[in-house]
Amino acid sequence: MFGKLGRLFVIKTRFEACAIIYALALGAVERGQVYLSVYPGFGGKLLFLACTVAVFMAGSKIFDCLRHEQADRLRL
């Protein structure tokens, strides 16, 4: 039963990866806007930049892992 539930949380296609990255980006931009309003000026802009860069890093890692998992499936 836990195996079936666990399969819901596995990213299998590039479309699923893009949907997750899009959701992460929406959350990061929302958080960045809060930072801009709470910390006006250069500090808020740096925090906004940190939020968006984190999404780029996470997205590249997701795509990289997805590519390696697909290559492993093709070898077997």
Phi and psi restraints in degrees (value plus and minus 20) as a CYANA .aco file:
   2 PHE   PHI     -88.1   -48.1
   2 PHE   PSI     -47.6    -7.6
   3 GLY   PHI     -85.3   -45.3
   3 GLY   PSI     -62.6   -22.6
   4 LYS   PHI     -85.8   -45.8
   4 LYS   PSI     -59.2   -19.2
   5 LEU   PHI     -88.4   -48.4
   5 LEU   PSI     -57.7   -17.7
   6 GLY   PHI     -86.4   -46.4
   6 GLY   PSI     -50.6   -10.6
   7 ARG   PHI     -86.1   -46.1
   7 ARG   PSI     -41.3    -1.3
   8 LEU   PHI     -86.9   -46.9
   8 LEU   PSI     -43.9    -3.9
   9 PHE   PHI    -122.9   -82.9
   9 PHE   PSI      -2.8    37.2
  10 VAL   PHI    -123.6   -83.6
  10 VAL   PSI     109.3   149.3
  11 ILE   PHI    -105.0   -65.0
  11 ILE   PSI     100.4   140.4
  12 LYS   PHI    -131.0   -91.0
  12 LYS   PSI     -48.7    -8.7
  13 THR   PHI    -145.2  -105.2
  13 THR   PSI     143.9   183.9
  14 ARG   PHI     -86.2   -46.2
  14 ARG   PSI     -50.8   -10.8
  15 PHE   PHI     -83.6   -43.6
  15 PHE   PSI     -64.7   -24.7
  16 GLU   PHI     -82.6   -42.6
  16 GLU   PSI     -59.5   -19.5
  17 ALA   PHI     -83.9   -43.9
  17 ALA   PSI     -62.5   -22.5
  18 CYS   PHI     -84.9   -44.9
  18 CYS   PSI     -57.7   -17.7
  19 ALA   PHI     -85.2   -45.2
  19 ALA   PSI     -60.0   -20.0
  20 ILE   PHI     -88.7   -48.7
  20 ILE   PSI     -62.3   -22.3
  21 ILE   PHI     -84.6   -44.6
  21 ILE   PSI     -58.0   -18.0
  22 TYR   PHI     -82.2   -42.2
  22 TYR   PSI     -63.4   -23.4
  23 ALA   PHI     -84.6   -44.6
  23 ALA   PSI     -60.5   -20.5
  24 LEU   PHI     -82.3   -42.3
  24 LEU   PSI     -60.6   -20.6
  25 ALA   PHI     -85.7   -45.7
  25 ALA   PSI     -61.0   -21.0
  26 LEU   PHI     -81.2   -41.2
  26 LEU   PSI     -63.2   -23.2
  27 GLY   PHI     -86.1   -46.1
  27 GLY   PSI     -58.5   -18.5
  28 ALA   PHI     -87.9   -47.9
  28 ALA   PSI     -60.4   -20.4
  29 VAL   PHI     -87.6   -47.6
  29 VAL   PSI     -59.3   -19.3
  30 GLU   PHI     -81.6   -41.6
  30 GLU   PSI     -65.1   -25.1
  31 ARG   PHI     -84.9   -44.9
  31 ARG   PSI     -58.9   -18.9
  32 GLY   PHI     -83.1   -43.1
  32 GLY   PSI     -57.5   -17.5
  33 GLN   PHI     -85.9   -45.9
  33 GLN   PSI     -56.0   -16.0
  34 VAL   PHI     -84.5   -44.5
  34 VAL   PSI     -63.0   -23.0
  35 TYR   PHI     -81.0   -41.0
  35 TYR   PSI     -59.8   -19.8
  36 LEU   PHI     -83.9   -43.9
  36 LEU   PSI     -55.5   -15.5
  37 SER   PHI     -98.9   -58.9
  37 SER   PSI     -53.9   -13.9
  38 VAL   PHI     -98.9   -58.9
  38 VAL   PSI     -61.2   -21.2
  39 TYR   PHI    -137.1   -97.1
  39 TYR   PSI      61.2   101.2
  40 PRO   PHI     -87.9   -47.9
  40 PRO   PSI     128.9   168.9
  41 GLY   PHI      81.1   121.1
  41 GLY   PSI    -175.0  -135.0
  42 PHE   PHI     -85.4   -45.4
  42 PHE   PSI     -58.2   -18.2
  43 GLY   PHI     -82.3   -42.3
  43 GLY   PSI     -62.7   -22.7
  44 GLY   PHI     -84.9   -44.9
  44 GLY   PSI     -58.3   -18.3
  45 LYS   PHI     -86.8   -46.8
  45 LYS   PSI     -57.8   -17.8
  46 LEU   PHI     -85.2   -45.2
  46 LEU   PSI     -62.1   -22.1
  47 LEU   PHI     -85.8   -45.8
  47 LEU   PSI     -58.9   -18.9
  48 PHE   PHI     -80.9   -40.9
  48 PHE   PSI     -64.5   -24.5
  49 LEU   PHI     -82.6   -42.6
  49 LEU   PSI     -60.2   -20.2
  50 ALA   PHI     -82.7   -42.7
  50 ALA   PSI     -59.4   -19.4
  51 CYS   PHI     -82.0   -42.0
  51 CYS   PSI     -65.5   -25.5
  52 THR   PHI     -91.9   -51.9
  52 THR   PSI     -56.9   -16.9
  53 VAL   PHI     -85.2   -45.2
  53 VAL   PSI     -55.1   -15.1
  54 ALA   PHI     -81.8   -41.8
  54 ALA   PSI     -56.7   -16.7
  55 VAL   PHI     -87.9   -47.9
  55 VAL   PSI     -60.5   -20.5
  56 PHE   PHI     -82.0   -42.0
  56 PHE   PSI     -61.4   -21.4
  57 MET   PHI     -86.3   -46.3
  57 MET   PSI     -63.5   -23.5
  58 ALA   PHI     -85.9   -45.9
  58 ALA   PSI     -60.2   -20.2
  59 GLY   PHI     -83.6   -43.6
  59 GLY   PSI     -62.1   -22.1
  60 SER   PHI     -85.8   -45.8
  60 SER   PSI     -57.2   -17.2
  61 LYS   PHI     -86.8   -46.8
  61 LYS   PSI     -60.4   -20.4
  62 ILE   PHI     -82.3   -42.3
  62 ILE   PSI     -66.8   -26.8
  63 PHE   PHI     -84.8   -44.8
  63 PHE   PSI     -59.2   -19.2
  64 ASP   PHI     -83.5   -43.5
  64 ASP   PSI     -66.8   -26.8
  65 CYS   PHI     -84.9   -44.9
  65 CYS   PSI     -58.0   -18.0
  66 LEU   PHI     -83.4   -43.4
  66 LEU   PSI     -62.0   -22.0
  67 ARG   PHI     -84.1   -44.1
  67 ARG   PSI     -62.1   -22.1
  68 HIS   PHI     -87.0   -47.0
  68 HIS   PSI     -59.8   -19.8
  69 GLU   PHI     -85.7   -45.7
  69 GLU   PSI     -59.0   -19.0
  70 GLN   PHI     -87.3   -47.3
  70 GLN   PSI     -56.4   -16.4
  71 ALA   PHI     -86.9   -46.9
  71 ALA   PSI     -58.4   -18.4
  72 ASP   PHI     -85.1   -45.1
  72 ASP   PSI     -58.8   -18.8
  73 ARG   PHI     -85.5   -45.5
  73 ARG   PSI     -55.5   -15.5
  74 LEU   PHI     -92.0   -52.0
  74 LEU   PSI     -51.6   -11.6
  75 ARG   PHI     -90.1   -50.1
  75 ARG   PSI     -50.4   -10.4
